[in-house]
Amino acid sequence: MKNLERSNNLMVTKLTDPKMNQKLENAIRVGQPVLLENVEETLDPALEPILQRQVYKQGGRLLIRLGDQEIDYNPDFKLYITSKLPNPHYLPELCVKVSTNMLCVLYIVY
């Protein structure tokens, strides 16, 4: 994945990174791909609008609401999620959100 998106300036982060939300917001604005590493079986609720692609148009701009902020949404944004869990069990709701919105979820065992 890192090699595939290297030319697009892939940003790598983790849920434990204190600046993860800020990094995600910037990546969404500029259309930069993000790799979210080492995800466990539950995801941060702050990711819900991204997973559900809750994008809307206002005044000719594409926007997405993250927390209490509306930010510009670049359709080139991609989110990749990886896990080190050998056999992760995600809730069916999460699987539906991800597969219907064509986000890539990768299960990688090291």
C-alpha positions in Angstrom: 0.0 0.0 0.0 2.8 2.4 0.9 4.4 1.8 -2.5 1.1 2.1 -4.3 0.3 5.5 -2.9 3.9 6.8 -2.5 3.6 9.1 -5.5 0.4 10.6 -3.9 2.3 11.5 -0.7 0.6 8.9 1.5 0.3 10.0 5.1 0.7 7.3 7.7 -0.8 7.7 11.2 -2.3 5.7 14.1 -5.3 6.1 16.3 -3.0 6.7 19.2 -1.4 9.8 17.5 -2.6 12.9 19.3 -2.6 14.9 16.1 -4.5 12.2 14.1 -7.7 14.3 13.7 -5.7 17.3 12.5 -3.8 15.2 10.0 -7.0 13.7 8.7 -8.6 17.1 8.3 -5.7 18.3 6.3 -5.6 15.2 4.1 -9.3 15.5 3.4 -8.9 19.1 2.3 -6.1 18.4 -0.1 -7.1 15.0 -1.3 -4.1 13.2 0.2 -4.4 9.4 0.9 -4.1 8.3 4.6 -3.0 5.0 6.0 -4.4 4.4 9.4 -2.2 1.7 11.0 -2.7 -0.8 13.8 -6.4 -0.5 14.2 -8.1 -2.7 16.7 -11.6 -4.1 16.5 -13.3 -0.8 17.3 -12.8 2.5 15.6 -12.8 6.0 16.9 -16.4 7.5 16.6 -14.8 10.6 15.1 -14.2 8.6 11.9 -18.0 7.9 11.4 -18.5 10.9 8.9 -15.6 9.7 6.9 -16.6 6.0 6.8 -20.1 7.0 5.9 -19.0 9.6 3.4 -21.3 12.2 4.8 -20.3 14.7 2.1 -22.7 17.4 1.1 -22.7 20.4 -1.3 -23.1 23.9 0.0 -22.5 26.9 -2.2 -20.8 24.9 -4.8 -18.3 23.4 -2.3 -18.1 19.8 -1.1 -18.1 19.7 2.7 -17.9 17.1 5.4 -18.6 17.8 9.1 -15.9 16.4 11.5 -16.8 17.1 15.1 -17.9 20.7 15.2 -16.1 21.8 12.1 -17.2 21.8 8.4 -14.2 21.3 6.2 -13.8 21.2 2.4 -13.8 17.7 1.0 -11.5 16.7 -1.9 -12.9 13.7 -3.7 -9.3 12.4 -4.2 -9.1 11.6 -0.5 -8.7 7.9 0.3 -8.6 6.1 3.6 -6.7 2.8 4.1 -7.0 1.0 7.4 -4.7 -1.8 8.5 -4.7 -4.1 11.5 -2.1 -6.4 13.0 -4.8 -8.6 14.5 -4.5 -12.1 13.0 -8.3 -12.6 12.9 -10.1 -9.3 13.5 -13.8 -9.4 14.1 -15.5 -6.2 13.1 -19.1 -5.4 13.7 -21.3 -6.0 10.6 -22.3 -2.3 10.6 -18.7 -1.3 10.1 -18.2 -3.7 7.3 -21.3 -2.4 5.5 -20.1 1.2 5.9 -16.7 0.5 4.5 -17.8 -1.8 1.6 -20.6 0.4 0.4 -18.4 3.5 0.4 -15.5 1.8 -1.3 -12.9 2.6 1.3 -10.1 0.1 1.3 -9.7 -2.0 4.5 -6.7 -4.2 4.6 -6.0 -6.8 7.2 -2.3 -7.3 7.4 -0.6 -9.7 9.8 3.0 -9.1 10.5 
